[in-house]
Amino acid sequence: MLINSLARHLKPTRWKSPLTSMGEDTESDEDLEEDEGYAEFEEPCRTPAYPYRALGETEVRLLRIVPGTDTIECLLHQMPLDEARYFYALSYVWGDTRHQKTIMLEGKPLHITSNLYEALHQFRERPRDIGHPKDYFWVDAICINQDDIEEKSCQIPRMMDIYHAGLVIVWLGHVKELPADGLFKKILQRTRSTPPKMSRDQAIKTLFKKADTMWMDWEPVDEDDNVVLQSEFGQDYQAIIQVTANILNRPWFDRVWTIQEASSLDTCPKIYVGRHSVYLNKFVELWKILATEHRPLFLCSGSARMVSLSRIDNLYRNVLFDGEDNPKRADIAEVFLRLLKITGKKACTDPRDQIYGLLGLLKDLVEGDLPDELMPDYHLPYQEVYWRCAAFLFGLVGDLSLLECGRNEINGDVPSWVPDFRHLSHKPMIRREESVRVSPDRRVLHVQGYIIGTFRDFISGCASSHIWPKLKSIPIALPIRLREFEHHILEPSASIRGMTIEETFDDMMNGLTRLIPAQGRESFYQVHRRLSNSFGGKRSWYHKRKRTTNIRLKEEAIADQLSFPYLLLADGSVLVVKREDAEVKPGDLVCVFRGASELSLVRTSGEIYLFIGQCEVKSGPLKGEKFEDNFWADGNMEDFELI
């Protein structure tokens, strides 16, 4: 499979369009010649495929962009997939569907999103590494009839086959320059002899060039295995960090469909930012080193996707080399659960696509057909799709970490244990538990465990947006929240355990120091005290100047941590309910279920229980407890029926 993939992705000599943007790197005359294969190939005359007509079982629609400078004109042809020669499979995000532009498709107007319009416009101009005017493109919004539910349900499982057959190109959007500096900064810069800041366009070009030539023209480590990125980039290092963060925060890295579009050994995706491009795997490789040296890069939303892509790549390598974790020898439910946990929280317009958006990848990794519980059916409401999927996974795998999600906004008559897959956490490890089972009617989840007891005190969660600190101001709700937390949770915990408040707070925050350095102008506790003692409102000019990147990250981390509900147990343990929207009530019980690595909060309803959310121990005697076999050696477990 790998040999075939490499052979298919060897770049043929391509014709250079005269419409290429001015200022791009030029190619030799030999590179500008038309590919002989194209000259000899006579494409059959094809009937226009728009207005749409039914697709055959092996057919696809492919788009051709007509060269020009005015309105974008495209042709749409329908053919068996194996008849398509070279074509580019476009991976992008739709963007806001309310903002649309018009193209001409087979002479008829078609409305598409602005982001897709920009991509088609860019590739119509033929960047130097995009091929021939006769090339086709596969674009889901156009090549699949979005108004035909039956067609969508049939085409979704085929998407991996399409991306395997094509050359994957990723459109991240145009280069966006940094906003103008403030007047004070400009005055300071004019008094210095330092060269002007590198433009974002030049920084992206440099970043991609360095990624493309790493380990060939330069090495990121010296002979003593020391990372030498700062010396390699010199005074441009901060600009490179900034554009890396800018790229990682683009929406493509959050969307569900882009995962399978960029995955598998059979695809070699190339990412585009404006006219600049680099292979995705090379960008990931450089990102790993940059993020190791500059750990706040891990806080960018796209960094989670980079980790996911690396783990999915490991799954494919286990397939290729038949490793001990070869997913083709595993249960299909376990492989799908692993994909869900590897990819974690994902954005999508249709909630059902949290499940359906990974099915092409699943089908590519396992043997046999997809089970009925996972087959796409856009006639079902998303609540039913989530319920069916959860019952399927709990029944066959029994991994209770599936209960962990940041929010649960499912509406309707759905059991409390059904997770909201839109807010599922990253947890790559799987823990099977044989005692977990689902009732035949799929309404009850049976588990075993202990009741630890109720809590001594608690504070409810709040929306993080209400307490999020800004450059110019501190929301009044933030110091109020911090003082509430200190009065109900922090001070009593410290008193029960015979510790200072500062020691207790630092114990809670020590996990964050892996990403945010503890050293700096202010420690985590000093930031907490300053914010809790403030009255909110606008910051002074002096305090805005003192707010370093390290302090900003600490302020935001504290606000993020304290948006969730907190519980205080009788032994001084501090628990955070890992659902921001969980509604905690007096009398709720803290339990530990066999097979779970976290505590759970439940509410009694007669002899049965409602699941509220999983809890993480942030500080106290229970911190670090793994709830493994020795924990269950003594005592009698009881059965829980979660409804």
N, C-alpha and C positions, 0 to 999 in steps of 0.2 A: 504493500500500500504506500509506504513512504517513498519508494523509488518512483512509482507512478506519479505521486504528488509532485516530486521535485522535477520530473521530466515535463509535467504539464505547466509548471510555473516558471520554467526557463524563459526569459524574456526574449521574444523574437525581435528582429530588427523592424523598427516602426517608422512610418511616415510622419514627418513633422509638419504640423499645421501652421500656416502663415498667420493664424489668429492668436498664436501664443503671446502672452503678455510681454511687453517690452521690459528689458532688464533681466530676463531669465538667463541662466547659463545656456550657452549654445552647445550644439553637438556637432560632431564631424560630418562631412558630406556623406560619408558612408552610412552614418546613422539616419540621415534624412531620406535615404532611398526607400522606396516602397517595398514592403515585404513581398518576395517572389511568390510565396504561398498565396497571398491575396491576389496577385496579378493573374495567377493561373486558375484561381477558384472562381467559378461562375455560380453565383448564388441563384437558386431557383426563384422564379417570380412567386411572391406570396400575397395572398389576399389580406388586406388590412384587418387587424384584429380588434378594431374599435369602430363602431360600438361593439361591446363585448359579445362574444358567442361562447358556447360551452367549451370547456377545456376537456380534451381527451385524457385518459389515465396517465399517459407519459408526456403530455404536452405542457409547455410553458409559453408565456408571452414574453417577448423581449423588445426592449425599447431602443430606438436609434435616434440620436440627437442630430438634427440637420445643421450643418455649419451655417453661420450667419451672425449678424450683429444686431438685428432688431428683435422682434418678439421670438421667444423660444418656440421652435417648431420640432415636433417629434413624430416618428413613425412607430407603429406597434405591429409586430408580426407574431404569429402563433406557429409553433413547430414542436416536434418531439425534442426532448432535452438533449438526446445524444446527437442530434443534427446540428446543434449550435457549435460553431467553431470557437473563436475567442469571444468571451463576453465578461463584462465587469458586474459583479454583484455588489450593489451599493448598500452600505450600512450607514445609517444616519438616524437622527431623531426627527419625528414629525414636527415638533414645536407646537406653538399655539394654533389650534385649528381655526380660531376665529380670525386670524390674520392670514388671508389667502391671496395668491396671485394667480394669474391666468396664463396658461400656455396653449398652444395649438397642437392637438393630437389628431393626426390624420385629417387635418383641416377643420377640426371642430374644437371649440373652446373647452378646456378642462381646468378646474380649479384645484390648485395644490397649495400646500403650506409654504410660507416664505422661506423656511430653511431648505426645503427640497428645491425650490426655485433657485436659490443661491448655489446649491450644489450642481444643478443642471447647467446653470450659467457658467460656473467655473470649469466644468468638464467639457462644455462646448468649446471653450477656448483652448482645449488640449494642452494641459501642462506637459512638460517635456517627457514625463514618464507615463503618461496616458497615451494609449496607442493610436489607432487608425480610425478615420472617419467612418469606415464600414463596421466598426465594432458595435456590438450590442451592449445594452445595460439592462440588468434586472433590478427593478425598483418596486418594492412591495405595494406602495400606495397606488401605483399605476398598473402594474402587471397582474395584480390580483383585484378582481371586482369587489370592492369594499362594501357594496350594497347587497352582495349575494352571500347570505350566511352559510349556505350549504357549500359554496365554493371555498370560503374561508376555512371552514372546518376540514375540508379535504386537503387544502394546500399547506396548512400549517405543519403537519407531519412530514411534508416533502421538502421543507425549506432547507434542511441540512444538505440534502442531495443537490439542491440548486447552488448553495454556497460552495459545495465541494467542486462542482463542475465549473464554476466561474472563478475569476480573479477578484478577490475581495478588496474593495476600497472603502475606507472609512472617512466620512466627511464630518469634521469637527467644527466647521464654521470658518469665518474669515478671521484674519489677524485683527485684533482689537487693541489699539494703542492705549497706554496708560493715561488716565486723566491728567490734566495739567496740574503741576505742583502749585501749592499755595504761594502767595506773593512773598511771604517771609523766606521760604525755601529758595525762591528764585533769586532774591537779593543776596542770600548767603552764597549761592552757587556762583554768582557773578564776581564775588570777591575772591574766589579760589582759582587756583591754576589747574585743578583737576579737569580732565577731558569731559565732555558732555556725556550724559547717561546713554547707554546703548538703547536704540529704539527696540520696541517689542518685535517688529518685523525682523530686524537683524539678530535679535536674541534667539528667536525661534529657528531662524536659519542656522545659527551656530549650534544650538542644542541638537537639532536633527543631524547636522553634519558630524558632530562629535559622536552621537549615538551610532551613526552608520559606519564610522571608521574606528570605533573602539576595539582594542586588541589587535588592530592592524596597523594604523598610523600612530596610535598613541595607546598608552596603558594607564588605567586609573589607579594602579598601585605601583609602588617602587619595589626595589629588590628586597626590602625588608618587610614587605606586605603592608606598608602604610598607605592609606588612601591619600592621593595627591590631587584631588579634584580642584581644590582652591588654587593651588599653584598652577595647575593646567589651564584653568579659566582666567586666572589673574583677576584684574579689576572688574571683569564682567561676571564674576561668580554670582553676585547677588541678583543681577539681571537674569541669569540662567535659572536661579531658584524661583524667581518671581514668575517667569513664563512657564516653568514646569508646574507650579501651583495653578496658574491660569488655565493650562491645558487640562489638568486633572479635575478642575471644578466645572468643566463643560458637561452639559446634560447627557452626552453620549455615554459617559461612564456610570450613569445611574439607571439607564433604561434596561428593561428585562430582555427585549428582543436582541439587543446588541451583544448579549453574552454568547448565544449560539452562533451569531454571525461572525464572531471573531475567534471562535474556538475550533479545535481539532487539528490534527497533523496535516490534513488535506487542504487547509487554507493558510495562505501566507498574507495576512491583511497588511495593507499599507495605509497609514493614516495621513490625512491631509488637513493642514491648517492654512487656509488660503492656497497659495501656490507651492507651499513648502510641504515636503512629504518625507516619511521614513517608515520602514517596516516596524510593525507594532512590537514584534518580539525584541527588536533592538532597543526600542524606546523603553520597554519593560526592564531590560537588562541594565540600562543606565539608570533608570529610576530607582532600582533596588540599591544601588551604591549611593546615589544622591540622598535617598531617604534615610539610609543608615547613618550618613554624616549629618544630615539636617532633619532630625526626627519629626519636627512639626509637619513635614510633608505628609506624614501618615494621617494627619488630621484632615487632609483634603478628601472630599467624598470619593474621588476617583481612585484613591489608594486602595480602598477595599476591593474595587474591581480589579486592580492590578494583581492583588493577592489571589483573588478568585480565578483569574485567567491562568496564573501559575499553577494553581492546584488542579484545575481542569486539564492543563497540559500534562501534569503528572498522571492523571487518569488515562489519558491517551497513550502515554509512554508505557504504562503498565499493560495496555492492550497490545501495543506494538511488540514489546519484549516479553509478553506473557509473565509479568511480575506476580508476586504473591497477592497483590491487591487488584489483579486483573478484574475489572467490572464485568467482563463477559462471563466470568465464572461465579458471579454473585447473584443474589436474589434481586429481581427488578425493583422491588419496593425499597430495598436497602440502597441501591444505586440512586434512585430518584430522591430519597431522603438525603443522601450525601450531597447531591447537586443543590437541593434546596438550602442546606446548611452552609455549603461552600459559598453560594451566591448571596445569601442573606436578604437584606432589605433591597427592593428594586422598585423602580418607578414604572408605571404604565397607565395608559388611559382607561383601559378596560380591566377591572379587577380580576377577571377570569384568566387574563394573560400571565398572572403570577404563576399559574400552573401550566397553561398551554405554551407559554413562551420558552419553556425548557424541554418540551417533549421531543423536538427534533434532535436535541443534544442527547437526550435519554435513549432514543431509538438508535442513535449512532453508536452508543456505548454498550448496548446489551444485545443479547440474542433473542430472537422471537418477536412476536407482535406485542403491542401495548395492550394492557388489560382494559376491560370495559370501563373501569372506574376512572381511568385517565384519558380516555378518548375525548377529543375536543367536541363540545356540543354547545354552541352559542345560543341555543334555545333555553338552556338552563340558567337560572339566576346565579350570580356569583356565590351567594350563600350556600346553595346546594352543591356547587362545584367544590368549595372549600370543605364542606361537610363530608362529601364522598371521598375526597382525597385524604382527609384526616383519618377517617375510619379505616380506609385501606392501609395507611401507613402504621397506625397504632396496632391494627389487628395482625399485621405480618412482621413488624419490627419491634414495636413496644418501646421505642426510645422516647422517654418522657421529656427530653430537652426540647421536643417539638412544642411543648406548652409555653416556651419562652418567647414572648414577643413584646415589643415596646409599647404597642397600643392594641386595642381590640375594638374596632369600630363596625363590627358585623351587625347588621340589622336583621330582624326577623326571628323566627322560631328555630334557633340553632342552639345545640348544647353548649354549655359554658366552656367545655374543654376543646372546642374547635378553634384552632389558632387563626388569627388574621394573618394570612400569608404575606400581606403587604408590609408587615412590620416584624418579620421573622429575624431573629438574631443570627450572627455568624457563629457557628459552633461546628467545626469540621469533624470532630470525633463522634462516633455512634456508640451508644450503650444499649445493647439488647436486654430486655427484661421479659422473661417468659411469663411472669405472673400478670402482666398487662393484657387485657383482652377487651373486646368491644361486644356489646350485646347484639343479638341477631337483628334487632330493629334499628341498630346504630345510634340509639339514644343514650346509652349508659356506657361510660368508660370505667372498667373495674381495675382498681389498683390496690396495693397493700402498703402499709406503713404505720408510723407512730404519730400520735398527737403530742406535740411538745407543750402546747398550752396557748393561752391567749397572751396578749401583750400588755405591758404596763402603761404605755402611752404611745401616741402616734400623731403625725401631721399628714394631712391630705396632700395630694399632688397639685400642681398648678401648671399652666401652659408656660413653656420655656420662653415664649415670645414676650410674656408679661414681665419677666425679670431679666431679660437679656441686656447686659451692659453695652453701651455704645461709646464711641469716641467722644462725643460732645456732651453726653449726659448719662446719669445713672437713674434707671427707672425707680420711682419711689417704692414700688412693690419689692424691689430686691433687698434693701436693708430691713424691711419689715419681715420678709421671708427668712432672712438670716437670723434675725433676733428670735423669731418663732422657733426655728430649728435649734438654736442654742438653748433656749429655755426648756423646751419639751424633750429634747433628745440628747444634745451634747453634754450639758451640765450634769443631768442625772446619771448618764453613763459613766462620766469621769468620777463622780462621787461614789457610785456603787463599786467601781473597780479600783479606787484609791489612786487615780491618775490625775494629772493636770488636764485642763481643757485643751491646751495646745497639743499634748501628747495624744489625746484621743482623736483630735482633728487630723493630725499628721498621720495617724494609723489609718484613718479613713481614706486619705488622699495619696497614700504611698504608691498605689497602683498606677496613678497618673504620671508619676515621675519617669516612667519608661518613655513617655512621649514628650513631656514638658519638663525641662531641667528644673530641679528643685532650687538650685542656686540662682541668684539674680538679685536685683535691687530689693525685692520683697519676697519672702517665703510665702507658701500657700496660706499659712495661718495669718501672716501679716496682711495679706490681701483680704482675707476673710474679715479680720478685725476692722480694717479701714472701711470696707464696704458696709459692714453692719453698724458702724458708728456714724455713717454719713446720713444725711437727710434726703438724699436723692437730688434730682434736678441737674442743672447744667454744671459741667466741670469748669473750673477756672483754667485760664490759659496756662498757668504753671503746671497744674495736674495733667493737662492734656500733653504737655511736653514731656512729663516724667513717665507717661504711660508707654513703656517699651513693649516690643512684641511679646517678650516673656510674660510681662504683667498682663497684657491683653489676653493671652492664652490662659493664664491662671484665672482671671476673672470669668472668662467664658466657661472654663471647665467647672468652676464652682457653681455657676448658675445652672449649667446643664445637669450636674449631679443633684442639685437641690430642687429640680422641677418634679422629681418623682416622690411618691409617698414614702415616709419613713416610719419604722416601728422600733420601739425600745422594749426589749425583753427584761424579765426580772433579774437575770444575771448580768445585765449591763450590755448585752450584745445589741448592736445597732444593725438593723436590717433595712434594705431599700427594696420596695416592691418594684419589680422590673417592668411595670406597666404604668406609664405616666398618667393614664386616664383611669386607673383602678380606683374604685370607690370603697374605701376602708370604713368599716363600722365597728363600734365596740362589740366585743363578743366573738369577732372573727377568730379563727383558730390557725395557728402556725403548725404545719405538719411537715414531715419528711416522708416521701414515698420511696419504696424500694426501687432501685434502678435510676433514681434521679440524683444529680449532683448538686441540686439546689433545694432549699426549703420551698414550701408552697403555702399560700394563704387560701383558706377555704371558709365557706359559710354554711352552717347547718340548716337543713330544711327537712325537719323530721329525722328520719334515719338515713337520709341521703345528703349529698353535699353539692354546693355550687363552687366551682373553681374561680378564684379571683385573680390570681397571678403568682408567678414564681418570685422568690425573694433571694437576694444576694446578701451575705453577711459582710458588712463593711468594716466592722470592728467588734472586738469582744471575744469571749471564750470559744464561740463556735466558729470563729474565723479560721479558715484553712481546713476545716473538717471535710473529708471527701465522701463520707457516707458509703464507704465500701463494706466488704463482707464482715470485717471485724466489728463494725458499728452495729450490725444486726445479730451478733452472736448471742447477746443476752436479751431477754424480754420476749414478750409475745406481740406479734404484729396483729393488726386488725384490718379488715377489708373495708375499702371505701368505694362507694358507688357515686361517681361524679356524673351529674346530669347537666 
